[in-house]
Amino acid sequence: MEDAHVGWIAAIIIGGLAGWLAEKLMESNMGVIMNIILGIVGAIVASWLLGILHIALPFNAWINYLITGFIGACILIFVGRLIRR
């Protein structure tokens, strides 16, 4: 998300929200810190994947960050579950 123009505090808040939403959807039980990490790292992962697929989200930077963070956090939770098996 190199062009997102989202500051550090906003990244933490939006990342936490994205991680929390992914936690609820994936029926996982994580803490606040892990939700923030999942949301931020998830945004990086999903942004990279969407870039490879040449998909650009049409919303403003904050909404794009939330959507990519949510998608990426869901992917990370899914991969984490596969590894734990």
Buried (B, 14 or more C-beta within 10 A) or exposed (E): BEEBEBEEEBBBBBBBBBBBBBBEEBEBEBEEEBBBBBBBBBBBBBBEBBEEEEEEBEEEBBEBBBBBBBBBBBBBBEEEEEEEE
